[in-house]
Amino acid sequence: MSLLSLRQAGGGFSPRTLPRLAFLALALAGAIQAASAAWTPVKAVAAQVLLERAFEQSVIDGQPVRPWPWADMAPLARISVERLGESSIVLSGASGQAMAFGPTELPTRPGSGITVLAAHRDTHFAFMQDLRVGDTVTDEGVDGTRADYRIERFETVRWDEFAVPQFAPGEWLALTTCYPFDATGRSPLRRVAWARKLV
């Protein structure tokens, strides 16, 4: 049977069918990509609701409480920047999985007096692009402690050149995230906001 007779019989593809199928396939791939990109911010916001509850319970219990039964992390603190109306729960465990849900505390040398928090630039630390010298960052621990830090300076460094200063007078909080803020994909740069504890 010829292609012409197949078309006449209602079978086979018309010359316009293949481009339409290609367009539908591309549209579906685009929709899947868009949904995947939107999932991370949605997950971050939803997780913060559960983390807020876990933080409040941790304060009551006096010890970290996991936000959901299978979580491999727990709230350590809540940081906030009143001027920007920003607040996030800081998590234990410096893994990429934990960072999907909130800022994490990175390990530092014991006794250094420096706490380093890392988070993604497009979710929990997106506010860093609006931070200014003089802003106050408040840190509330699950043990009931509270400390205020004042932003003193910023620096931009390669990820493999970021180092906690060996000797820094006073107590410091460093907030770090990927840079530049509007970049997509991986970046070798990190933006660091250094804040000194107020006494």
C-alpha positions as CSV (number, residue, x, y, z in Angstrom):
1,M,0.0,0.0,0.0
2,S,1.4,3.4,-0.9
3,L,1.8,6.4,1.4
4,L,-0.9,8.2,-0.5
5,S,-3.4,5.4,-0.1
6,L,-2.5,5.2,3.7
7,R,-3.3,8.9,4.0
8,Q,-6.5,8.5,2.1
9,A,-7.5,5.6,4.4
10,G,-6.9,7.8,7.4
11,G,-3.7,6.0,8.6
12,G,-0.1,7.3,8.8
13,F,1.2,10.8,9.4
14,S,0.4,13.9,7.5
15,P,3.4,16.2,6.7
16,R,2.3,18.5,9.6
17,T,2.1,15.8,12.2
18,L,5.9,15.4,12.8
19,P,6.5,19.1,13.5
20,R,3.5,19.1,15.9
21,L,4.9,16.1,17.8
22,A,8.3,17.7,18.0
23,F,6.8,20.9,19.3
24,L,4.7,19.0,21.9
25,A,7.9,17.0,23.0
26,L,9.8,20.3,23.4
27,A,7.0,21.9,25.3
28,L,6.7,18.9,27.7
29,A,10.5,18.9,28.3
30,G,10.4,22.7,29.0
31,A,7.5,22.2,31.5
32,I,9.4,19.4,33.3
33,Q,12.5,21.7,33.5
34,A,10.5,24.6,34.8
35,A,8.8,22.4,37.4
36,S,12.1,21.1,38.5
37,A,13.6,24.6,38.9
38,A,10.5,25.7,40.9
39,W,10.7,22.7,43.2
40,T,13.7,23.8,45.2
41,P,12.3,27.2,46.4
42,V,8.9,25.6,47.2
43,K,10.7,22.8,49.1
44,A,12.7,25.4,51.0
45,V,9.7,27.4,52.1
46,A,7.6,24.4,53.1
47,A,10.5,23.0,55.1
48,Q,11.0,26.2,57.0
49,V,7.4,25.9,58.3
50,L,8.2,22.4,59.7
51,L,11.6,23.7,60.9
52,E,10.0,26.6,62.8
53,R,7.8,24.1,64.7
54,A,10.8,21.9,65.4
55,F,12.8,24.9,66.6
56,E,10.0,26.0,69.0
57,Q,9.8,22.4,70.4
58,S,13.6,22.3,70.7
59,V,13.6,25.4,72.8
60,I,10.9,23.9,75.0
61,D,12.7,20.5,75.3
62,G,16.2,22.1,75.6
63,Q,17.6,19.9,73.0
64,P,17.4,19.6,69.2
65,V,14.2,18.0,67.8
66,R,14.1,16.6,64.3
67,P,11.6,18.3,62.0
68,W,10.3,15.1,60.5
69,P,11.0,11.4,61.5
70,W,13.5,10.6,58.8
71,A,15.4,13.9,59.0
72,D,19.2,13.6,59.4
73,M,19.5,17.1,60.8
74,A,17.8,19.2,63.5
75,P,17.5,22.9,64.3
76,L,20.4,24.6,66.0
77,A,19.4,28.2,66.0
78,R,17.3,30.8,64.3
79,I,19.0,33.8,62.6
80,S,17.1,36.9,61.6
81,V,17.8,40.3,60.1
82,E,15.0,42.7,61.4
83,R,15.6,45.4,58.8
84,L,15.0,43.0,56.0
85,G,12.3,41.0,57.7
86,E,14.2,37.8,57.1
87,S,14.4,34.8,59.4
88,S,15.8,31.2,58.9
89,I,16.3,28.1,61.0
90,V,19.9,27.0,61.1
91,L,20.4,23.3,60.8
92,S,23.0,20.8,62.1
93,G,25.0,18.9,59.5
94,A,26.8,20.7,56.7
95,S,25.6,18.4,53.9
96,G,24.2,19.6,50.6
97,Q,21.0,17.7,51.6
98,A,20.6,19.8,54.8
99,M,21.3,23.0,52.8
100,A,18.3,22.2,50.6
101,F,16.1,23.0,53.7
102,G,18.0,25.8,55.4
103,P,21.3,27.4,56.4
104,T,23.8,25.0,57.9
105,E,26.6,25.5,60.3
106,L,30.0,24.6,58.9
107,P,32.7,23.1,61.1
108,T,35.4,25.5,62.3
109,R,38.4,25.2,64.6
110,P,37.3,24.8,68.2
111,G,37.8,27.9,70.2
112,S,38.2,30.2,67.2
113,G,35.2,32.3,68.2
114,I,33.9,32.1,64.7
115,T,30.6,30.6,63.5
116,V,30.2,30.0,59.8
117,L,26.8,29.6,58.2
118,A,26.2,28.6,54.6
119,A,23.0,28.6,52.5
120,H,21.9,28.8,48.9
121,R,21.9,32.2,47.2
122,D,18.5,31.6,45.6
123,T,16.6,30.5,48.8
124,H,17.6,31.1,52.4
125,F,20.5,33.5,51.8
126,A,19.0,35.4,48.9
127,F,18.7,38.3,51.3
128,M,22.5,38.6,51.5
129,Q,22.4,40.8,48.3
130,D,20.5,43.4,50.4
131,L,22.6,43.2,53.5
132,R,24.6,46.4,54.4
133,V,27.4,47.3,56.7
134,G,25.8,48.1,60.1
135,D,22.9,45.6,59.8
136,T,22.2,43.5,62.8
137,V,21.9,39.7,62.6
138,T,20.3,38.1,65.6
139,D,21.2,34.5,66.5
140,E,18.8,32.6,68.9
141,G,20.0,29.2,70.0
142,V,17.7,26.2,70.9
143,D,19.3,26.4,74.4
144,G,17.7,29.8,74.9
145,T,20.8,31.9,74.2
146,R,20.5,35.1,72.1
147,A,23.3,37.1,70.5
148,D,23.4,40.1,68.2
149,Y,26.0,40.6,65.5
150,R,26.7,43.7,63.4
151,I,27.8,43.3,59.8
152,E,31.3,44.9,59.5
153,R,32.5,43.9,56.1
154,F,32.0,41.8,53.0
155,E,34.4,39.9,50.8
156,T,34.2,37.8,47.7
157,V,36.5,34.8,47.4
158,R,37.0,31.6,45.4
159,W,35.3,28.7,47.2
160,D,38.7,27.0,47.6
161,E,40.3,30.1,49.1
162,F,37.7,30.8,51.8
163,A,39.4,30.5,55.1
164,V,38.4,31.2,58.7
165,P,41.0,33.7,60.1
166,Q,43.3,32.1,62.6
167,F,43.3,35.0,65.0
168,A,40.3,37.4,65.1
169,P,39.5,39.4,68.2
170,G,36.0,39.0,69.6
171,E,33.3,36.6,68.4
172,W,32.3,36.5,64.7
173,L,29.4,35.2,62.6
174,A,30.2,34.6,58.9
175,L,27.3,34.2,56.4
176,T,28.4,32.7,53.1
177,T,26.7,31.8,49.8
178,C,27.5,31.4,46.1
179,Y,28.2,34.5,44.1
180,P,27.2,36.3,41.9
181,F,23.6,36.3,43.2
182,D,21.9,36.3,39.7
183,A,24.1,33.5,38.3
184,T,22.7,30.2,37.3
185,G,24.5,26.9,37.8
186,R,27.6,26.4,39.8
187,S,30.0,29.3,40.6
188,P,33.5,29.2,41.9
189,L,32.9,32.4,44.0
190,R,31.6,32.9,47.5
191,R,30.2,36.0,49.0
192,V,30.9,36.3,52.7
193,A,29.3,38.7,55.2
194,W,31.4,39.1,58.4
195,A,29.5,40.2,61.5
196,R,31.1,40.9,64.9
197,K,29.2,40.0,68.1
198,L,27.9,43.0,70.1
199,V,28.6,43.0,73.8
